[in-house]
């Protein structure tokens, strides 16, 4: 059976977090025809071994492996390309994005029109260190000023979007942080919903505040340039009668 939803998780060195998280996703989505795709971005701990063992009890689990670490955006792209579902949901593999939020992310697509391009999670009550929360708040203010996408927390890993919409976007490293702006650039609707946040149980973050800032400046300027270079015309199909008259002439 072809799944309706493909849940994509980029993972690197998440041994200890991944098993509990995947079982929880399977439980939360038991009423949805779904698949779970974990993209192992060249982990060096026991992540890949845990995933292999989980495939025995989670038949909907697929594991994609990178031969070298290429980053979160590349891992998400690999997962989306491999996905069989027409609707994609993403969340981080560190356990800080509780899977209980997934039904709320998916619900708008049951009633939304063809212009709905992204449901973006917005974290409430973040469980990060205060330094990281402060850095994220400042970065989001700067980003919002340049991109004007109306989103306060574009870095939240909880997202849902049509596979086709994602594949229409220009790909660049760290695009996962600019999904709202890139989706809006295509003339599609972006909505936000509040989601919960949990503390990390094992391991540590892959990025420091300084790393995020240095990389983010370049990407932010690039994203702003892409938005300003996009011109969307109003498209209208010529009525059939008019086409026939033109052909007769």
Backbone torsions as a table, in degrees:
resi	resn	phi	psi	omega
1	UNK	NA	131.2	177.9
2	UNK	-73.7	127.9	-178.2
3	UNK	-71.9	149.6	173.4
4	UNK	-77.8	-36.0	-173.6
5	UNK	-125.0	133.8	171.6
6	UNK	-112.1	118.0	178.0
7	UNK	-93.7	120.4	-174.8
8	UNK	-111.9	127.4	178.9
9	UNK	-126.1	116.9	169.9
10	UNK	-77.2	134.5	-175.4
11	UNK	-138.1	135.4	172.5
12	UNK	-145.2	117.9	178.2
13	UNK	54.4	57.4	-179.9
14	UNK	-116.6	28.3	175.0
15	UNK	-59.2	135.4	-177.0
16	UNK	97.9	-30.3	178.5
17	UNK	-97.5	-35.9	-164.3
18	UNK	-69.7	-38.7	-174.1
19	UNK	-64.9	-50.9	180.0
20	UNK	-61.0	-40.3	-178.7
21	UNK	-63.1	-47.0	-176.8
22	UNK	-67.5	-38.6	176.5
23	UNK	-62.8	-37.6	179.4
24	UNK	-66.8	-40.1	177.4
25	UNK	-61.1	-45.4	178.7
26	UNK	-59.2	-38.1	179.4
27	UNK	-70.7	-44.3	-178.3
28	UNK	-64.6	-36.5	-175.5
29	UNK	-102.0	22.4	-176.1
30	UNK	-62.8	-22.9	178.5
31	UNK	-93.8	0.3	177.9
32	UNK	-107.7	130.3	169.4
33	UNK	-64.2	110.8	-172.1
34	UNK	-144.4	163.9	168.9
35	UNK	-130.4	155.3	177.1
36	UNK	-118.3	123.6	179.9
37	UNK	-116.2	114.8	174.4
38	UNK	-102.5	127.0	177.3
39	UNK	-104.5	107.3	179.9
40	UNK	-81.7	109.8	-175.9
41	UNK	-86.3	60.4	177.0
42	UNK	60.0	54.0	177.1
43	UNK	-63.9	149.5	178.4
44	UNK	-113.6	3.3	176.5
45	UNK	-104.5	-148.5	-177.6
46	UNK	-93.7	17.5	-177.0
47	UNK	-57.5	-48.2	-175.1
48	UNK	-65.4	-36.0	178.7
49	UNK	-67.3	-40.5	177.3
50	UNK	-63.0	-40.6	180.0
51	UNK	-64.7	-41.9	178.7
52	UNK	-60.6	-40.7	179.3
53	UNK	-68.5	-36.0	-178.2
54	UNK	-69.0	-27.2	-179.5
55	UNK	-62.0	-21.1	179.4
56	UNK	-69.7	-39.2	-176.4
57	UNK	-100.9	-13.0	177.9
58	UNK	-120.2	86.7	-176.3
59	UNK	-63.8	-20.5	179.2
60	UNK	-82.4	-1.4	-177.7
61	UNK	-85.2	127.5	172.9
62	UNK	-119.4	142.8	-177.9
63	UNK	-122.4	122.3	176.5
64	UNK	-107.7	132.6	-175.5
65	UNK	-117.5	129.4	172.0
66	UNK	-87.2	141.7	178.7
67	UNK	-78.1	-17.1	175.7
68	UNK	-150.8	157.4	-176.9
69	UNK	-73.3	124.4	-178.6
70	UNK	-120.5	-0.8	176.1
71	UNK	99.2	169.3	-171.8
72	UNK	-66.8	-43.1	-178.7
73	UNK	-63.6	-42.0	178.9
74	UNK	-65.0	-37.1	178.6
75	UNK	-66.3	-42.4	176.9
76	UNK	-61.7	-42.6	179.9
77	UNK	-61.8	-42.7	177.9
78	UNK	-60.4	-40.3	179.5
79	UNK	-66.8	-42.8	-179.8
80	UNK	-66.3	-40.6	178.7
81	UNK	-62.3	-35.4	-179.4
82	UNK	-82.2	-14.9	-172.6
83	UNK	-66.4	145.8	176.2
84	UNK	-103.7	-16.2	179.0
85	UNK	-79.1	150.5	177.7
86	UNK	-80.9	-16.4	179.6
87	UNK	-118.6	132.0	-178.3
88	UNK	-110.6	137.0	169.7
89	UNK	-123.6	137.8	179.0
90	UNK	-123.3	151.5	170.2
91	UNK	-157.2	158.0	-179.4
92	UNK	-72.1	151.9	-177.0
93	UNK	-89.7	3.9	-177.2
94	UNK	-87.0	-0.6	178.9
95	UNK	86.0	1.5	-178.3
96	UNK	-85.3	-10.4	174.6
97	UNK	-105.9	93.9	-176.7
98	UNK	-57.9	128.9	-179.0
99	UNK	-62.2	-18.8	178.2
100	UNK	-58.6	-16.2	178.4
101	UNK	-80.3	-14.6	-173.1
102	UNK	-59.7	-46.3	178.9
103	UNK	-57.1	-36.5	178.5
104	UNK	-67.6	-33.7	176.7
105	UNK	-67.9	-38.5	-174.5
106	UNK	-82.0	-27.5	-173.4
107	UNK	-54.8	-44.1	-177.3
108	UNK	-58.8	-25.2	-178.6
109	UNK	-75.5	-14.2	176.2
110	UNK	-74.2	-26.9	-175.7
111	UNK	-119.5	-13.6	-177.4
112	UNK	-74.3	158.4	179.3
113	UNK	-84.4	-175.3	-177.3
114	UNK	-68.5	-11.7	-179.0
115	UNK	-89.6	-4.0	178.8
116	UNK	-74.2	116.2	-174.9
117	UNK	-109.0	-20.9	-176.4
118	UNK	-161.1	133.4	165.9
119	UNK	-109.9	115.6	-173.8
120	UNK	-106.4	126.0	175.5
121	UNK	-72.0	145.5	176.1
122	UNK	-127.2	112.5	-171.7
123	UNK	-68.3	133.9	177.0
124	UNK	-115.3	131.3	179.4
125	UNK	66.4	54.1	-177.0
126	UNK	-60.2	142.6	-175.7
127	UNK	-107.5	30.3	177.3
128	UNK	-92.8	170.6	172.6
129	UNK	-62.0	150.8	-176.9
130	UNK	-61.8	-31.5	179.4
131	UNK	-65.1	-38.8	179.2
132	UNK	-71.4	-38.7	177.9
133	UNK	-63.3	-40.9	179.4
134	UNK	-65.3	-44.1	179.5
135	UNK	-62.1	-40.4	179.4
136	UNK	-66.3	-39.1	-179.0
137	UNK	-64.2	-43.7	179.1
138	UNK	-66.0	-43.8	-179.6
139	UNK	-62.3	-40.5	-179.3
140	UNK	-66.9	-34.3	177.4
141	UNK	-66.5	-43.1	178.3
142	UNK	-64.9	-45.4	-179.6
143	UNK	-60.4	-45.1	-178.7
144	UNK	-62.7	-35.5	179.4
145	UNK	-66.0	-35.2	-178.8
146	UNK	-86.5	-41.3	-172.8
147	UNK	-93.6	-28.0	177.7
148	UNK	52.6	49.0	-179.1
149	UNK	-96.6	-1.9	176.5
150	UNK	73.2	15.9	-177.1
151	UNK	-114.4	133.2	-177.2
152	UNK	-94.7	-14.5	-173.5
153	UNK	-143.9	62.7	-176.1
154	UNK	-69.2	-15.8	179.8
155	UNK	-79.9	-6.5	179.4
156	UNK	-65.4	130.8	-177.1
157	UNK	-73.3	-16.1	179.7
158	UNK	-78.5	109.2	-179.0
159	UNK	-143.8	153.9	171.1
160	UNK	-138.9	138.5	-176.0
161	UNK	-161.9	154.4	174.7
162	UNK	-67.0	138.4	178.6
163	UNK	-57.1	-41.8	-178.5
164	UNK	-61.3	-38.9	179.7
165	UNK	-64.9	-42.7	179.6
166	UNK	-61.7	-44.3	-175.8
167	UNK	-69.8	-13.4	176.7
168	UNK	-83.7	-9.7	-176.2
169	UNK	-82.3	151.1	170.3
170	UNK	-69.9	135.0	-179.2
171	UNK	-93.9	135.8	170.1
172	UNK	-150.9	158.2	-179.4
173	UNK	-61.2	137.9	-178.5
174	UNK	73.3	17.1	178.0
175	UNK	-63.0	-22.8	-179.2
176	UNK	-60.4	-23.4	178.1
177	UNK	-83.3	-9.3	-176.9
178	UNK	-122.6	19.4	-178.0
179	UNK	-56.5	-45.6	-179.7
180	UNK	-57.2	-45.2	-179.3
181	UNK	-66.2	-38.9	-178.3
182	UNK	-72.1	-36.6	176.6
183	UNK	-67.1	-44.1	177.9
184	UNK	-62.5	-32.8	177.8
185	UNK	-59.1	-29.1	179.2
186	UNK	-86.7	6.7	178.8
187	UNK	81.3	16.4	-179.1
188	UNK	-100.4	159.4	-176.7
189	UNK	-84.2	139.9	175.5
190	UNK	-120.9	127.8	174.8
191	UNK	-124.1	153.8	178.7
192	UNK	-116.6	148.2	174.6
193	UNK	-134.8	146.5	178.0
194	UNK	-71.3	137.6	177.7
195	UNK	-132.7	158.3	-179.9
196	UNK	-85.6	169.0	-177.0
197	UNK	-141.4	143.5	-176.6
198	UNK	-125.7	154.3	176.6
199	UNK	-72.2	152.2	176.2
200	UNK	-72.5	131.8	-179.3
201	UNK	-87.7	-40.1	-177.8
202	UNK	-133.8	155.0	176.3
203	UNK	74.8	-166.6	-179.9
204	UNK	-146.0	165.6	-178.3
205	UNK	-62.2	147.2	-179.3
206	UNK	-82.7	-9.8	-176.1
207	UNK	-128.2	140.7	169.7
208	UNK	-91.6	166.1	177.9
209	UNK	-60.5	-37.2	-180.0
210	UNK	-66.9	-43.0	178.4
211	UNK	-60.9	-43.9	179.1
212	UNK	-61.0	-42.0	-177.2
213	UNK	-66.8	-45.7	-176.7
214	UNK	-66.1	-43.7	178.6
215	UNK	-70.4	-39.3	-175.0
216	UNK	-63.8	-34.3	-179.3
217	UNK	-60.8	-49.3	-179.1
218	UNK	-62.9	-46.4	-178.6
219	UNK	-65.3	-38.7	-179.2
220	UNK	-62.7	-44.7	178.6
221	UNK	-64.7	-39.2	177.7
222	UNK	-64.9	-42.1	179.1
223	UNK	-64.7	-41.0	178.5
224	UNK	-62.4	-39.0	178.1
225	UNK	-64.4	-43.6	-179.9
226	UNK	-61.1	-40.9	-179.6
227	UNK	-63.4	-42.6	-177.4
228	UNK	-74.1	-17.2	178.8
229	UNK	-92.2	-0.9	-177.1
230	UNK	-95.9	124.9	176.7
231	UNK	-123.1	119.5	-177.4
232	UNK	-105.7	116.1	178.7
233	UNK	-79.9	161.7	168.8
234	UNK	-81.2	122.3	-174.9
235	UNK	-104.4	129.8	178.8
236	UNK	-138.9	129.3	-179.6
237	UNK	-80.1	137.4	177.7
238	UNK	-67.2	128.1	179.5
239	UNK	-57.1	148.1	-174.7
240	UNK	-59.1	-41.7	-178.6
241	UNK	-60.2	-41.6	179.6
242	UNK	-65.8	-38.0	178.1
243	UNK	-63.4	-42.5	-179.6
244	UNK	-62.7	-39.0	178.8
245	UNK	-64.7	-39.6	178.9
246	UNK	-64.8	-39.2	-179.8
247	UNK	-67.2	-37.0	-179.9
248	UNK	-67.8	-33.5	179.7
249	UNK	-69.4	NA	NA
